[in-house]
Amino acid sequence: MLVDLYSKKIFNMSYQFAGSFQEAQDLTQDIFVKLHHALSKYDFGRNFTVWFLTLAKNHLIDEYRRTKWEKKQRDDFDEHIQSAAAADDPERGLVEEENRKMLWRGLNDLPNDMRMAIILKELQGKTYEEVAEILTLPVGTVKSRINRGRLQLAKILRNRKENAHDL
C-alpha cells in the first residue's frame, strides 16, 4: 500500500536529484527498502508523509556523498519526455531540450544544500514550510538557501550562455 501511495513521488524526487532514469529507479527501490527497515522507528505523532520524505531526502544526500555523482547526462526518460513535447514543433523541442540540459548542468554546479532546497521548492512544488520540514531546517534558512541558490543558478546560467556565444 505504501509503495502504491508514494512510489511516484519518491521516484520523481529521486529522478530530480539523480537526473537519470535508471539511477532514480534504483534509488526509489533503495528508499523503500530503507523505509521497511525504519518503520519500527516511526513516531505516530509525526506526519507520515513528511517523515518518509525526510527519510528519502536523507538517503539521497547520503548516496550523493557516497558516490559523488557526476550528473552530466540524461537518459531515455528525458528523451521520451522531450520527444513527446517536440512532436508538434521540432524546433521548439530542440530549444526546450537544450534549455533543460543547461538548467540541469547549472543545478549540478550548486552546493548540495541549495540544490536540494531548489529541487523541493521549484521542481517538486513544495511550500517553504514543507521544504523546511523535510530538510529539518527553519523556514528562514530555507528561504535564504532558495534565494541564494536562485541567484547563484542565474549567474551560472548567464556565464554559460555568455561562454556559448563566445564559441
Secondary structure, DSSP 8 states (H G I E B T S, - for coil): -HHHHHHHHHHHHHHHHH--HHHHHHHHHHHHHHHHHHGGG--TTS-HHHHHHHHHHHHHHHHHHHH--------HHHHHHHHHHHSS-HHHHHHHHHHHHHHHHHHHHS-HHHHHHHIIIIIS---HHHHHHHHT--HHHHHHHHHHHHHHHHHHHHHHHHHHHH-
